[in-house]
Structures are given as structure tokens and as C-alpha cells.
């Protein structure tokens, strides 16, 4: 059974959602992680941060009409990942700066951006039997 939904993009709602997700992503990186069991840390905390980075990249081309090319996505991903790593170093909280973390964050944000750009081009997001039509508010 195919279920169809729609989502308006390039509007204040998607930009607000993007800002909230960006804030959550940054805060999850600069606020020290609580000491928890390894199973919780690697099973819940780390994957949730990975999903946030992927979603941040994915939502970017859907929130901003001008981010319509992969070259801008690379710039956005690089700026986002660098900002987060620099904030970690400046605040002294969270993790220290590591090049491999910067590259990993860059890769995940860029992968999300590429998926978002594809959804934007196709004007739909498809998850199995759920199809979400993207309606631009340009």
C-alpha cells in the first residue's frame, strides 16, 4: 500500500527546522558527552549524532533555494564541519580537534547533502511504501 504525503520546501518552516537541527548538532558536539556505558554510547549516542549530521546535510538543499549545486554543498559541508571542530577546540568542552573527525563529519554532511539534492531534483522522498512529494515555495 503506497502512502503519499507532501512537504513544502524553501519556506520559513523548513529553514526553522534546519536552524533547530543545526543547533542540536552543534550542541551535541560542544557539550561534553555524559559518562555512560559503552553499549549506550556506541549504540545510541554516537548513531544519533551521525543521523543529525546526515539530516543536516539532507535538509540544507530543501531549506534554501540557492543551495542548488553540489559545489555549494561541498562548501556548506566544509564550513559546517570546520565550525563544529573549531568550536570544540575553543570551548574546551566535548572532544579536541582531530583532522579525521573533521573529514568524517564533512563526508557525512556531504552525503546527506547529495541525497537531499537528489530528492530536490526528483521532487520527492521515498521510504519504501511512503512517498513524500516536495512542493517548492519559491
C-alpha positions in Angstrom: 0.0 0.0 0.0 1.6 3.3 -1.2 1.1 6.3 1.1 1.5 9.7 -0.3 2.3 12.9 1.6 3.6 16.3 0.7 6.1 18.7 2.2 6.6 22.4 1.2 10.2 23.3 0.8 12.1 26.7 0.6 9.9 28.3 3.2 10.2 29.6 6.8 9.2 26.2 8.2 12.0 24.2 6.5 14.5 26.9 7.4 13.4 26.9 11.0 13.7 23.2 11.1 17.2 23.4 9.6 18.3 26.0 12.2 16.9 23.8 15.0 18.7 20.8 13.6 21.9 22.7 13.2 21.7 24.0 16.8 21.1 20.4 18.1 24.0 19.1 16.0 26.4 21.8 17.2 25.3 21.5 20.9 25.8 17.7 20.7 29.4 18.3 19.7 30.4 21.0 22.1 28.6 19.9 25.3 30.6 17.0 26.9 29.0 13.6 26.5 27.8 12.1 29.7 29.7 9.1 31.1 27.5 6.2 30.2 28.1 2.5 29.5 29.8 1.8 26.2 26.7 0.0 24.8 24.6 3.2 25.3 27.4 5.4 24.0 28.1 3.4 20.8 24.6 2.0 20.4 22.5 5.2 20.9 24.6 8.4 21.4 27.0 8.0 18.5 24.4 6.9 15.9 22.1 9.7 16.9 24.9 12.2 16.2 25.6 10.5 12.9 21.9 10.8 12.0 21.9 14.5 12.9 24.9 15.2 10.7 23.3 13.3 7.8 19.9 15.0 8.3 21.6 18.5 8.5 23.2 17.9 5.1 20.0 16.4 3.7 17.7 19.3 4.8 20.0 22.0 3.6 19.1 21.9 -0.2 15.5 21.6 0.8 15.5 24.6 3.1 17.5 27.0 0.9 16.6 27.6 -2.7 20.1 29.0 -3.6 21.9 25.8 -2.5 21.1 24.0 -5.7 24.5 22.6 -6.7 27.0 20.1 -5.4 29.8 22.7 -5.3 27.8 24.8 -2.9 27.1 21.7 -0.9 30.8 20.9 -0.6 31.3 24.5 0.7 28.5 24.2 3.1 29.6 20.8 4.4 33.2 22.1 4.8 32.1 25.2 6.6 29.8 23.3 8.9 32.3 20.6 9.8 35.1 23.1 10.4 32.9 25.3 12.5 31.9 22.4 14.8 35.5 21.2 15.1 36.8 24.8 15.8 34.0 25.3 18.5 35.1 22.1 20.2 38.6 23.5 20.5 37.6 26.9 21.6 35.1 25.9 24.3 37.3 23.2 25.8 34.2 21.0 26.1 33.4 18.0 24.0 36.2 16.5 22.1 39.5 18.0 21.0 40.2 18.9 17.3 41.1 16.0 15.1 41.5 16.1 11.3 40.0 12.6 10.9 36.8 13.7 12.7 36.7 16.8 10.6 36.9 14.7 7.4 34.3 12.2 8.7 31.8 15.0 9.6 32.5 16.5 6.2 31.8 13.2 4.4 28.6 12.6 6.4 27.2 16.1 5.9 28.1 16.0 2.2 26.5 12.6 1.7 23.3 13.9 3.3 23.5 17.0 1.0 23.8 14.8 -2.0 20.8 12.8 -1.0 18.9 16.0 -0.3 19.9 17.4 -3.7 18.7 14.3 -5.4 15.3 14.5 -3.5 15.1 18.1 -4.5 15.7 17.3 -8.2 13.3 14.4 -8.2 10.8 16.5 -6.1 10.1 13.5 -3.8 11.4 11.5 -1.0 10.6 7.8 -1.0 10.9 5.4 2.0 9.6 2.0 1.0 5.8 2.4 0.7 5.8 6.1 1.8 6.3 8.8 -0.8 6.6 12.4 0.1 6.1 15.0 -2.6 8.3 18.1 -2.3 6.5 21.3 -3.2 8.7 24.3 -3.6 7.5 27.7 -2.2 9.7 29.8 -4.4 
